[in-house]
Amino acid sequence: MPGQQNEQWGSRLAIIVAAVAMAVGTGNIWRFPRIAAEHGGGAFLIAVTVGVAIWAVPLLMSEFLMGTRSRLGNIGAFRDFMGRRFTWAGAFMVCVTAGIMFYYAVVVGWALRYTGVAVTGGLTLEEGADGGFGREHWDAFISSPIETVGFHAIAVVIAAAVVYRGIRGGLERVLKVALPALLVILVILLVRAVTLDGAEEGLRALFVPDWPELRSAQLWLEAFTQVAWSTGAGWGMMMVYAVYARQREDIAVNSGIIAVSDILVGFLAAAIILATVFSMSAAAGVGAEAAIRAEGTDDQNVGLTFIYMVDLLATMPGASVLAPLFFLALSLAGISSLIAMFELGVTNLINLGMTRQRAALAVGAAAFCLGLPSALSLATFQNQDWVWGVGLLVSGLLTATAMLRYGLGRARREINETSDVHVGAWWSLFIALIPVVFVIIFGWWIYQSVTQFHPDTWWYPFETFSVGTIALQWGAALALSLLIGGILAKMIAAGPMSSTERERDDAQQSRERDDAQQSQE
């Protein structure tokens, strides 16, 4: 039937590998170490662990359930789980993930470019060379639109080519190689990093908590944003990958493996980078504190990875091998996640009647064109990373709302039908708490933003990190989603759990029974 999915992952291992590869992206290597070091080291890790338990794992289970039951992309899944008038929620989730995809392709382009330069020896200097090489190299690269746009285009072409070939012929074949290669490289880099003189200082900065930081709203907002950003909870990509899973795939165990694996890779990458920074910063002429807390608009997102790590790697013993390995790891991580973002767009377009090939080309064209502003302007790039990264929390909230409307007891029973490990009432509790957690953390941040962070410009929509810029862009995405939601609901073909009148009545009766049972408990 047009719009239905006929492909399938080859095995349980295949979907686990693909989902872990989806979750393990540049956020683990490029974003996680910087955010952890900026926000109290071990305190941030504590907040992240809390976020994984009460946010990531329950939401990944929810997305897995929605994908396997509906056999439709995000838009169709929200329609079938919540009813036609809530189709906009799936459209908004697609808008958020697409917003990330546009600038994420730019980051992957940066990683690919640095990998190529490292392989040819362009990131290796003689021992004792002056520091500042990384900054000079970055400035020369970022000031060349031909290079930034060109490598952005290469990243888009790679991702589009993989999803063009389908699940088994494209995604499964590529990700089965990319993920193991990435993990092997990271282990090699870790062994080298922790054996450097002074590496223990970096590990102490990462793992020893700065306890007062736990009172900061910014810490918790950053931690939950990182959990969502890194694990894929709220992106909708797990929902899409689950569309191609076997009907009785183990939802609970798979979701736990994905979340835990992703966070462990984040810890691993942070240990590599911070051990290297603290060990080599003096020799490279760069202060460890400056590298971690890079001040300035340009440095905040790129400093630690694309400037200071270049300075550090350039004069390390074995730099001709270590520099290519580091940026190859970053490239593999980025490509694996970018592929998942492309697949999200492609699956939703297939549901609207496109062929996979045309959908892949359409998503590729959109990613290239709408990523150009971020490729050409670091200020725009930073703004997009902020707006849509935090937007993932809204997507997670919508997923939790879908479960609440569907019926928590009913959803948990369906999860347990295919899970080797029994999912208890804790899952229902955490899903029910997600709206509360969202309101507390986001409301707390808005209060501090208005009173402390940006008291004079919090409302200004063209301030990079303001409440106003989030309100403007989220508002535009929400308005578009509401406008076309009803149209999309009609265009998407009926899935296995299509909402006929009888099914809606059954669902309502089931929800009422669940509510009554939970109140008795």
C-alpha positions in Angstrom: 0.0 0.0 0.0 1.4 3.5 -0.8 2.8 5.1 2.2 3.3 1.9 4.2 6.7 0.4 5.2 7.8 -2.8 3.6 11.4 -2.8 4.8 12.7 -4.4 8.0 16.0 -4.6 9.9 17.8 -7.8 9.3 18.0 -8.8 13.0 17.7 -7.6 16.6 21.4 -6.8 16.6 21.0 -4.7 13.5 18.4 -2.4 15.1 20.4 -2.1 18.4 23.5 -1.2 16.5 21.6 1.3 14.3 19.9 2.9 17.3 23.1 3.1 19.4 24.8 4.6 16.3 21.9 7.1 16.0 22.3 8.1 19.7 26.2 8.2 19.7 26.9 11.3 17.6 28.9 14.5 17.7 27.0 15.4 20.9 29.1 12.8 22.8 32.4 14.0 21.5 31.9 17.7 20.6 29.2 18.8 23.0 29.3 16.5 26.1 32.9 17.2 27.3 32.5 21.0 27.1 29.2 21.1 28.8 30.3 18.7 31.6 33.5 20.8 32.3 31.6 24.1 32.2 28.9 22.9 34.7 30.6 21.3 37.7 32.2 18.1 36.3 30.8 15.4 38.5 27.8 17.5 39.4 26.8 17.5 35.7 27.3 13.8 35.5 24.9 13.3 38.4 22.3 15.4 36.7 22.8 13.6 33.5 22.4 10.2 35.2 19.1 11.4 36.8 18.0 12.6 33.3 18.7 9.3 31.7 16.6 7.5 34.4 13.6 9.7 34.4 13.6 11.2 30.9 15.6 9.2 28.3 14.8 5.6 29.1 11.0 6.1 29.5 10.8 8.2 26.4 12.8 5.9 24.3 10.4 3.1 25.3 7.5 5.3 24.4 8.9 6.1 21.0 9.7 2.5 20.3 6.1 1.5 21.2 4.7 4.3 19.0 6.8 3.2 16.0 6.2 -0.5 16.3 2.4 -0.2 16.8 1.7 2.5 14.2 4.2 1.4 11.6 4.2 5.1 10.6 6.6 8.0 11.0 6.2 10.7 13.7 3.3 12.5 12.1 1.2 9.4 11.5 2.2 7.9 14.9 0.9 10.9 16.9 -2.2 10.9 14.8 -3.0 7.2 15.6 -2.0 7.4 19.2 -3.7 10.7 20.1 -6.3 11.3 17.4 -6.4 13.3 14.2 -6.6 16.7 16.0 -3.2 16.0 17.6 -1.4 15.3 14.4 0.3 18.7 14.8 2.3 17.2 17.7 4.1 14.9 15.3 4.6 17.7 12.8 6.2 19.8 15.5 8.5 17.0 16.5 9.6 16.8 12.8 10.2 20.6 12.8 12.5 20.3 15.8 14.6 17.5 14.5 14.8 19.1 11.1 15.9 22.3 12.7 18.8 20.3 14.3 19.5 18.4 11.1 20.1 21.6 9.1 23.0 22.9 11.3 24.1 19.4 12.4 25.1 18.7 8.8 27.4 21.7 9.1 29.2 20.2 12.1 29.6 16.9 10.2 31.1 18.9 7.4 33.6 20.5 9.8 34.6 17.0 11.1 35.0 15.6 7.6 37.2 18.6 6.6 39.4 18.3 9.6 39.7 14.5 9.1 41.0 15.1 5.5 43.5 17.7 6.7 44.7 15.5 9.5 45.2 12.5 7.2 47.4 14.6 4.9 49.5 15.8 7.9 48.1 19.3 8.0 47.4 19.1 11.7 50.8 18.0 12.8 53.5 20.4 14.0 57.1 20.0 15.3 57.4 19.5 19.0 57.9 22.8 20.8 56.0 24.8 18.2 54.2 27.9 19.4 50.5 27.6 20.5 47.8 29.3 18.5 47.9 27.0 15.5 44.4 25.7 16.1 42.9 29.2 16.2 44.7 30.3 13.0 43.7 27.1 11.3 40.1 27.5 12.4 39.9 31.2 11.4 41.3 30.4 8.0 38.7 27.6 7.4 35.6 29.3 8.8 36.3 32.5 6.8 36.2 30.5 3.5 32.6 30.1 2.4 33.7 27.8 -0.3 35.1 25.4 2.2 32.4 25.6 4.9 29.6 25.3 2.3 31.5 22.7 0.3 32.0 20.3 3.2 28.4 20.9 4.4 27.4 19.7 1.0 29.6 16.6 1.2 28.0 15.7 4.6 24.5 16.1 3.1 25.4 13.9 0.0 26.8 11.1 2.2 23.7 11.0 4.4 21.3 11.2 1.5 23.1 8.5 -0.4 22.9 6.1 2.5 19.1 6.6 3.1 18.5 6.5 -0.6 19.6 2.8 -0.6 17.1 1.8 2.1 17.2 0.1 5.5 19.3 -3.1 4.8 21.1 -1.9 1.7 22.0 1.5 3.2 21.6 2.2 6.9 22.2 -1.3 8.2 25.3 -2.0 6.0 26.9 1.3 6.8 26.1 1.5 10.6 27.3 -2.0 11.3 30.8 -0.8 10.2 30.7 2.8 11.5 29.8 2.0 15.1 32.4 -0.7 15.8 35.0 1.4 14.1 34.1 4.4 16.2 34.3 2.5 19.5 37.7 1.0 18.6 39.1 4.4 17.8 37.7 5.8 21.1 39.3 3.0 23.1 42.7 3.7 21.4 42.4 7.4 22.2 41.4 6.7 25.8 44.4 4.5 26.4 46.7 7.2 25.1 45.0 10.0 26.9 45.0 8.5 30.4 48.7 7.6 30.1 49.7 11.2 29.5 51.5 13.0 32.4 48.9 15.1 34.3 45.9 13.3 32.9 44.6 12.7 36.4 43.9 16.4 36.7 41.5 16.3 33.8 39.8 13.1 35.1 39.4 14.9 38.5 37.8 17.9 36.8 35.4 15.6 35.1 34.4 13.2 37.9 34.7 15.1 41.1 31.4 17.0 41.7 31.3 20.8 42.3 28.3 20.3 44.6 27.0 24.0 44.6 26.4 23.6 40.9 23.5 21.3 41.6 21.6 24.3 42.8 21.8 25.9 39.4 18.8 25.9 37.0 21.2 26.2 34.1 23.0 23.0 35.1 19.8 21.0 35.1 18.5 22.5 31.9 21.9 21.8 30.2 21.9 18.2 31.6 18.4 17.4 30.5 19.0 19.0 27.1 22.2 17.0 26.8 20.4 13.8 27.7 17.7 14.5 25.1 20.3 15.7 22.5 22.6 12.7 23.1 20.4 9.7 23.6 17.8 10.7 20.9 15.0 10.8 23.4 12.5 13.4 22.0 14.1 13.5 18.6 11.6 11.0 17.1 14.4 9.0 15.5 13.8 6.0 17.7 10.2 6.1 16.7 11.2 6.0 13.0 13.7 3.2 13.5 11.1 1.2 15.3 8.9 1.4 12.3 11.2 -1.1 10.6 11.6 -3.4 13.6 10.1 -6.8 14.0 6.6 -6.7 15.5 7.7 -8.3 18.8 11.0 -6.5 19.3 12.1 -6.2 22.9 11.2 -2.6 23.7 12.4 -2.4 27.3 15.8 -4.0 27.0 16.6 -2.3 23.7 15.8 1.1 25.0 17.9 0.6 28.1 20.9 -0.6 26.0 20.6 2.5 23.8 20.5 5.0 26.6 23.2 3.5 28.8 25.5 2.9 25.8 25.2 6.4 24.7 25.9 8.0 28.1 28.9 5.7 28.6 30.3 6.8 25.3 29.8 10.4 26.4 31.7 9.7 29.6 34.4 8.0 27.6 34.8 10.9 25.2 34.8 13.4 28.0 37.6 11.5 29.8 39.6 11.4 26.5 39.3 15.1 25.8 39.7 16.5 29.4 42.6 14.2 30.2 44.3 15.4 27.0 43.5 19.1 27.6 44.8 19.1 31.2 47.9 17.1 30.3 48.9 19.0 27.1 47.6 22.5 27.5 50.7 23.9 29.1 53.0 22.5 26.4 50.7 23.8 23.7 50.6 27.3 25.3 46.9 27.0 26.2 45.5 27.2 29.7 43.2 24.3 30.6 40.6 26.6 32.1 40.7 28.7 28.9 40.2 25.6 26.8 37.3 24.4 28.8 35.5 27.7 29.4 36.3 29.2 26.1 34.9 32.7 26.1 33.4 34.4 23.1 30.7 33.7 20.6 32.9 31.8 18.2 34.6 29.6 20.8 31.6 28.4 22.8 30.6 25.6 20.5 33.8 25.0 18.6 36.7 26.0 20.8 37.4 22.8 22.7 37.2 20.4 19.7 38.1 22.4 16.6 40.6 24.9 18.2 42.1 23.8 21.4 42.2 20.0 20.6 44.0 20.8 17.4 46.6 22.7 19.4 46.9 19.8 21.8 47.0 17.1 19.2 49.3 18.9 16.9 52.4 18.6 19.0 51.6 15.3 20.8 53.9 12.3 20.2 52.2 10.3 17.5 50.2 13.3 16.3 50.3 12.0 12.7 48.2 9.0 13.9 46.2 10.4 16.8 44.8 13.5 15.0 43.4 11.6 12.1 41.9 9.0 14.5 40.3 11.7 16.7 38.6 13.5 13.8 37.7 10.2 12.1 35.9 9.2 15.2 34.1 12.6 15.2 33.1 12.2 11.6 31.8 8.6 12.1 29.7 9.7 15.1 28.3 12.6 13.2 27.4 10.7 10.0 25.7 8.0 12.0 23.4 10.5 13.7 22.9 12.6 10.5 21.7 9.5 8.7 19.1 8.9 11.4 17.8 12.5 11.0 17.6 12.1 7.3 15.7 8.8 7.7 13.2 10.6 10.0 12.4 13.0 7.2 12.4 10.3 4.5 10.0 8.0 6.5 7.5 10.8 7.0 7.6 11.7 3.3 7.1 8.1 2.4 4.0 8.1 4.5 2.8 11.0 2.4 3.1 9.0 -0.8 6.7 9.7 -2.0 9.1 6.9 -3.0 12.1 6.5 -0.8 14.4 7.7 -3.6 12.5 11.0 -4.2 12.1 11.5 -0.4 15.9 11.1 0.1 16.6 13.7 -2.6 14.0 16.1 -1.1 15.4 15.8 2.4 18.9 16.3 1.0 18.0 19.4 -0.9 16.2 20.9 2.2 19.1 20.0 4.5 21.6 21.7 2.2 19.6 24.9 1.5 18.3 25.4 5.0 21.7 24.6 6.5 23.5 27.3 4.5 22.8 30.1 7.1 24.6 28.1 9.8 27.4 27.2 7.4 28.0 30.9 6.6 27.5 32.4 10.1 28.7 31.1 13.4 26.2 33.4 15.2 23.3 31.7 13.3 24.8 28.3 14.0 25.0 29.0 17.8 21.4 30.3 17.8 20.1 27.2 16.0 22.0 24.9 18.4 20.4 26.6 21.3 16.8 27.0 20.1 16.3 23.5 18.7 18.5 21.7 21.3 16.2 23.0 24.0 13.3 22.3 21.7 14.0 18.6 22.2 12.5 18.9 25.7 9.2 20.0 24.1 9.3 17.0 21.8 9.8 14.8 24.8 6.9 16.5 26.6 4.7 15.8 23.6 5.7 12.1 23.5 4.9 11.8 27.2 1.6 13.5 26.6 0.8 10.9 23.9 1.4 8.1 26.4 -0.8 9.8 28.9 -3.6 10.1 26.4 -3.1 6.6 25.2 -3.3 5.2 28.7 -0.2 4.5 30.8 -1.4 1.1 32.0 -2.3 0.1 28.5 1.0 1.3 27.1 3.0 -0.5 29.8 1.1 -3.8 29.2 1.9 -3.5 25.5 5.6 -2.8 26.3 5.7 -5.9 28.6 4.2 -8.1 25.9 7.5 -8.0 23.9 10.0 -7.4 26.7 12.1 -10.0 28.5 12.5 -7.6 31.5 9.2 -6.7 33.2 8.6 -2.9 33.2 7.0 -1.9 36.5 5.0 1.0 37.7 8.1 3.2 37.8 7.7 3.7 34.0 4.2 5.1 34.4 5.4 7.3 37.3 8.3 8.7 35.3 6.2 9.4 32.2 3.6 11.1 34.4 6.4 13.2 36.0 7.9 14.4 32.7 5.4 17.3 32.3 6.2 18.3 35.9 9.9 18.1 35.3 9.6 20.1 32.1 7.7 22.9 33.8 10.0 23.1 36.8 13.3 23.1 34.8 12.1 25.3 31.9 10.2 27.6 34.2 13.2 27.9 36.5 15.5 28.7 33.6 13.1 31.4 32.3 13.0 33.0 35.7 16.8 33.0 36.0 17.1 34.2 32.3 14.8 37.2 33.0 16.3 38.1 36.4 20.0 37.1 36.0 21.3 35.9 32.6 19.7 38.4 30.2 17.7 40.9 32.3 17.7 43.6 29.7 17.5 41.5 26.5 15.6 38.3 27.5 12.6 39.3 25.3 14.7 40.3 22.2 14.2 37.7 19.4 17.5 38.4 17.8 19.6 37.8 21.0 21.4 34.5 20.5 20.4 32.9 23.8 17.3 34.8 24.7 13.8 33.6 25.7 12.6 35.8 22.9 14.4 33.9 20.1 13.1 30.6 21.4 9.5 32.0 21.6 9.7 33.3 18.0 11.1 30.2 16.4 9.1 27.7 18.4 6.0 29.8 17.7 6.6 29.7 14.0 7.1 25.9 14.0 4.0 25.5 16.2 1.9 27.7 13.9 3.0 25.8 10.8 2.3 22.4 12.5 -1.2 23.5 13.6 -1.9 24.9 10.1 -1.0 21.8 8.2 -1.8 19.1 10.9 -5.3 18.4 9.6 -4.1 18.2 6.0 -1.3 15.8 6.9 -3.7 13.6 8.9 -5.8 13.0 5.8 -2.9 12.5 3.5 -1.2 9.8 5.5 -2.5 6.3 4.7 -4.1 4.3 7.5 -1.7 2.3 9.6 -2.2 -1.0 11.5 -3.8 0.9 14.4 -5.9 3.3 12.2 -8.4 5.3 14.3 -11.8 3.9 13.3 -14.7 4.8 15.4 -14.7 1.4 17.0 -11.0 1.6 17.8 -11.4 5.0 19.3 -14.2 3.8 21.5 -12.1 0.8 22.6 -9.2 3.0 23.4 -11.3 5.4 25.5 -12.8 2.5 27.4 -9.3 1.1 28.0 -8.1 4.4 29.3 -11.0 4.7 31.7 -10.3 1.2 33.0 -6.6 2.0 33.4 -7.4 5.2 35.3 -9.8 3.4 37.6 -7.2 0.7 38.3 -4.4 3.2 39.0 -6.6 5.1 41.4 -7.4 1.9 43.3 -3.6 1.1 43.5 
